[in-house]
């Protein structure tokens, strides 16, 4: 009963929080994740419209509306339906397990005394490094690749493709990240700032808009590099994927998974036999669990 109550209370709490974000009950846009996501998306929509990298690509590209729906489902509706409650129950189970083992304190490193900018930088680098490995795992583990195919089913690239991913990716990323980040003990405000920056870079990586960044391309992921991550045809020794960086590209250069042989503006996107891949949200919802 305790866990059911935790699930119920967390779901209600998240739903109230989301409603307060939508209705602007706090009378400010600062920290408002709902409208932040919409504003950033609209900004990149305008940039793609007036300054397209692939000029022959339609302004409203293939599956644009499907990807827009994914934005509201993955970032908000999924949490209302189940994820907010499941996440809190998972945390409770983890803490109860640690308590059973005699571990009373999960935070092992006190970063509260560090300067704020060092805390943010540490969180940003550590979180991105963990996500790089998770992303690589999504490509190399066959069972997980079935989920990740939803994201790679985009046949034309645009900022909204960043938002198309299987709901299981929410579960995987949050679950695997939780323990190492909880051990350090960062605050919610820190997570919001780091996540907000990652959203902007993620939108840009997928956008039909390119901004030359010179030597910073070795540090930050960018459209020229990320387009190859979505390439349908890769060398035989790179079939598990390339350019796994989410925000930082440096990990790919360090671990030699970088690949950018030439300007990939017009390369074909997708994966082998993607013409048979489910096209609707309803079909993609169960992708990875069906037998086909």
C-alpha positions as CSV (number, residue, x, y, z in Angstrom):
1,X,0.0,0.0,0.0
2,X,2.9,2.4,0.7
3,X,4.2,2.2,-2.8
4,X,0.7,2.6,-4.3
5,X,0.2,5.7,-2.2
6,X,3.6,7.0,-3.4
7,X,2.6,6.4,-7.0
8,X,-0.7,8.2,-6.5
9,X,0.7,11.2,-4.6
10,X,3.5,11.6,-7.1
11,X,1.2,11.5,-10.1
12,X,-1.2,14.0,-8.5
13,X,1.7,16.3,-7.5
14,X,3.2,16.2,-11.0
15,X,-0.2,16.9,-12.6
16,X,-0.7,19.9,-10.4
17,X,2.8,21.2,-11.2
18,X,2.2,20.8,-14.9
19,X,-1.1,22.7,-14.6
20,X,0.6,25.5,-12.7
21,X,3.1,25.7,-15.5
22,X,0.5,25.9,-18.2
23,X,-1.6,28.5,-16.4
24,X,1.4,30.5,-15.2
25,X,0.3,30.5,-11.6
26,X,3.7,31.6,-10.6
27,X,3.3,34.8,-12.7
28,X,6.7,34.3,-14.3
29,X,8.3,32.4,-17.2
30,X,11.5,31.8,-15.4
31,X,11.8,28.1,-14.6
32,X,8.6,27.4,-16.6
33,X,9.6,24.3,-18.5
34,X,6.4,23.9,-20.5
35,X,6.6,27.3,-22.2
36,X,10.4,27.1,-22.4
37,X,10.1,24.1,-24.6
38,X,7.5,25.7,-26.8
39,X,9.4,29.0,-27.2
40,X,12.7,27.2,-28.1
41,X,10.8,25.0,-30.6
42,X,9.2,28.1,-32.2
43,X,12.6,29.8,-32.4
44,X,14.1,26.9,-34.3
45,X,11.0,26.6,-36.5
46,X,11.6,30.2,-37.6
47,X,15.3,29.7,-38.1
48,X,14.6,26.6,-40.3
49,X,11.9,28.5,-42.2
50,X,14.0,31.5,-43.1
51,X,17.6,30.0,-43.1
52,X,17.3,26.4,-44.2
53,X,20.4,24.3,-44.6
54,X,18.6,21.9,-46.9
55,X,16.8,24.3,-49.1
56,X,14.9,21.7,-51.1
57,X,13.4,20.2,-48.0
58,X,9.7,21.1,-47.4
59,X,9.1,23.8,-44.8
60,X,6.7,21.4,-43.1
61,X,8.8,18.3,-43.5
62,X,7.7,14.7,-43.4
63,X,6.3,13.7,-40.0
64,X,6.6,17.2,-38.5
65,X,3.3,16.9,-36.8
66,X,4.0,13.4,-35.5
67,X,7.2,14.8,-33.9
68,X,5.3,17.7,-32.4
69,X,2.9,15.3,-30.8
70,X,5.9,13.4,-29.4
71,X,7.1,16.6,-27.8
72,X,4.0,16.9,-25.6
73,X,3.8,13.1,-25.0
74,X,7.4,12.4,-24.1
75,X,7.9,15.5,-22.0
76,X,4.6,15.9,-20.3
77,X,1.8,13.4,-21.0
78,X,3.8,10.3,-20.3
79,X,4.7,11.6,-16.8
80,X,1.1,12.3,-16.1
81,X,0.0,8.9,-17.2
82,X,2.6,6.8,-15.5
83,X,6.2,7.9,-15.3
84,X,6.0,10.5,-12.5
85,X,4.5,7.8,-10.2
86,X,6.8,5.0,-11.4
87,X,9.9,7.1,-11.0
88,X,9.0,8.0,-7.4
89,X,8.2,4.4,-6.6
90,X,11.6,3.4,-8.1
91,X,13.4,5.9,-5.9
92,X,11.5,4.6,-2.8
93,X,12.4,1.0,-3.6
94,X,16.1,2.0,-4.1
95,X,16.2,3.8,-0.8
96,X,14.4,1.0,1.0
97,X,17.0,-1.5,-0.5
98,X,19.9,0.7,0.7
99,X,18.3,0.9,4.1
100,X,18.0,-2.9,4.2
101,X,21.7,-3.0,3.5
102,X,22.4,-0.6,6.3
103,X,23.1,2.4,4.0
104,X,21.5,5.5,5.5
105,X,23.0,8.2,3.4
106,X,23.1,8.1,-0.4
107,X,24.9,11.4,-1.0
108,X,28.6,10.6,-0.8
109,X,30.0,13.8,-2.1
110,X,29.0,17.2,-0.7
111,X,29.2,19.7,-3.5
112,X,27.1,22.4,-1.8
113,X,30.3,24.2,-0.7
114,X,31.6,24.4,-4.2
115,X,31.1,27.6,-6.3
116,X,27.9,27.4,-8.2
117,X,29.6,27.5,-11.6
118,X,31.7,24.5,-10.7
119,X,28.7,22.6,-9.5
120,X,26.9,23.3,-12.8
121,X,29.9,22.4,-14.9
122,X,30.4,19.2,-13.0
123,X,26.8,18.2,-13.3
124,X,26.7,19.1,-17.0
125,X,29.9,17.1,-17.9
126,X,29.0,14.1,-15.8
127,X,25.4,13.9,-17.0
128,X,26.4,14.3,-20.7
129,X,29.1,11.6,-20.3
130,X,26.6,9.1,-18.8
131,X,24.1,9.9,-21.5
132,X,26.8,9.3,-24.2
133,X,27.3,5.8,-22.9
134,X,23.6,5.2,-22.7
135,X,23.1,6.4,-26.2
136,X,25.9,4.2,-27.4
137,X,24.3,1.3,-25.6
138,X,21.0,2.0,-27.4
139,X,22.8,1.3,-30.7
140,X,24.9,-1.7,-29.6
141,X,22.3,-3.8,-27.6
142,X,19.9,-5.3,-30.1
143,X,16.9,-5.3,-27.7
144,X,17.4,-1.6,-26.9
145,X,18.1,-0.7,-30.6
146,X,14.4,-1.7,-31.3
147,X,13.3,1.2,-29.1
148,X,15.8,3.6,-30.5
149,X,14.7,2.9,-34.0
150,X,11.7,5.2,-33.4
151,X,14.1,8.1,-33.2
152,X,16.0,7.0,-36.3
153,X,12.9,6.5,-38.3
154,X,12.9,10.2,-39.2
155,X,13.5,10.5,-43.0
156,X,13.9,14.3,-43.1
157,X,15.8,16.1,-40.4
158,X,14.4,19.0,-38.5
159,X,14.5,20.3,-34.9
160,X,11.3,18.4,-33.9
161,X,13.0,15.1,-34.8
162,X,14.9,15.7,-31.5
163,X,11.6,15.1,-29.7
164,X,10.7,11.8,-31.4
165,X,11.8,8.9,-29.3
166,X,10.3,5.8,-27.7
167,X,8.9,6.2,-24.1
168,X,11.3,3.5,-23.0
169,X,14.2,5.9,-23.5
170,X,12.8,8.1,-20.8
171,X,12.8,5.1,-18.5
172,X,16.3,4.0,-19.4
173,X,18.0,7.4,-19.3
174,X,16.4,8.5,-16.0
175,X,17.0,5.1,-14.3
176,X,20.6,4.8,-15.2
177,X,21.4,8.4,-14.5
178,X,19.8,8.5,-11.1
179,X,22.3,6.6,-9.0
180,X,25.5,8.4,-10.0
181,X,23.9,11.8,-10.0
182,X,22.1,11.2,-6.7
183,X,25.4,10.2,-5.0
184,X,26.7,13.6,-5.8
185,X,23.5,15.3,-4.7
186,X,22.7,18.1,-7.1
187,X,19.6,20.4,-6.7
188,X,16.6,20.7,-8.9
189,X,17.6,24.2,-10.1
190,X,20.9,22.8,-11.3
191,X,19.1,20.1,-13.2
192,X,16.8,22.6,-14.9
193,X,19.6,24.8,-16.1
194,X,21.7,21.9,-17.4
195,X,18.7,20.2,-19.0
196,X,17.5,23.5,-20.6
197,X,20.9,23.9,-22.3
198,X,20.8,20.3,-23.5
199,X,17.4,20.9,-25.0
200,X,18.7,23.9,-27.0
201,X,21.7,22.0,-28.3
202,X,19.6,19.0,-29.1
203,X,17.2,21.1,-31.1
204,X,20.1,22.6,-33.0
205,X,21.7,19.3,-33.7
206,X,18.6,18.1,-35.5
207,X,17.6,21.4,-37.1
208,X,17.5,22.2,-40.7
209,X,19.7,25.2,-39.8
210,X,23.4,25.2,-39.6
211,X,25.6,27.8,-37.9
212,X,29.4,27.4,-38.4
213,X,31.2,27.2,-35.1
214,X,34.8,26.7,-36.2
215,X,37.0,24.8,-33.7
216,X,34.1,24.5,-31.2
217,X,32.8,21.6,-33.3
218,X,35.3,19.5,-31.5
219,X,33.6,20.3,-28.2
220,X,29.9,20.8,-29.1
221,X,27.7,18.5,-31.1
222,X,26.3,20.3,-34.2
223,X,24.1,19.6,-37.3
224,X,27.0,18.8,-39.6
225,X,28.2,16.1,-37.3
226,X,24.8,14.8,-36.0
227,X,23.4,14.3,-39.5
228,X,25.9,11.4,-39.9
229,X,24.5,9.8,-36.8
230,X,21.2,9.5,-38.7
231,X,22.8,8.3,-41.9
232,X,21.2,5.2,-43.4
233,X,24.4,4.0,-45.0
234,X,27.6,3.8,-42.9
235,X,30.9,1.9,-43.4
236,X,30.9,-1.8,-42.6
237,X,33.1,-1.2,-39.6
238,X,30.7,1.5,-38.2
239,X,27.3,-0.3,-38.6
240,X,26.5,0.1,-34.9
241,X,26.5,3.9,-35.3
242,X,28.7,7.0,-35.1
243,X,28.7,10.4,-33.4
244,X,26.9,9.4,-30.2
245,X,27.3,12.8,-28.5
246,X,24.2,14.5,-27.2
247,X,25.5,17.8,-26.2
248,X,29.2,17.4,-26.3
249,X,31.0,16.0,-29.3
250,X,34.3,15.6,-27.5
251,X,33.4,12.1,-26.2
252,X,33.3,10.8,-29.8
253,X,36.7,12.2,-30.6
254,X,38.1,10.7,-27.3
255,X,36.6,7.3,-28.0
256,X,37.1,7.4,-31.8
257,X,33.4,7.1,-32.7
258,X,33.5,10.4,-34.6
259,X,32.6,10.2,-38.3
260,X,32.2,13.1,-40.8
261,X,33.7,12.2,-44.1
262,X,32.1,15.1,-46.1
263,X,29.2,17.5,-46.0
264,X,26.3,15.2,-45.2
265,X,23.6,17.8,-46.0
266,X,21.7,15.6,-48.5
267,X,22.6,12.0,-47.3
268,X,19.8,9.5,-47.0
269,X,18.6,9.1,-43.4
270,X,17.1,6.1,-41.6
271,X,18.2,2.4,-41.2
272,X,18.1,-0.8,-43.1
273,X,14.5,-1.8,-44.1
274,X,13.0,1.2,-42.5
275,X,10.4,1.2,-45.2
276,X,8.7,-1.5,-43.2
277,X,8.9,0.4,-39.9
278,X,5.6,1.5,-38.2
279,X,4.6,4.9,-39.3
280,X,1.9,5.9,-36.7
281,X,2.3,6.8,-33.1
282,X,0.0,4.0,-32.0
283,X,2.2,1.4,-33.8
284,X,5.4,3.0,-32.6
285,X,4.1,3.0,-29.0
286,X,4.6,-0.8,-28.7
287,X,7.8,-1.0,-30.9
288,X,10.3,-3.2,-29.2
289,X,7.7,-5.3,-27.5
290,X,6.1,-6.9,-30.5
291,X,7.4,-10.1,-32.1
292,X,7.9,-8.6,-35.6
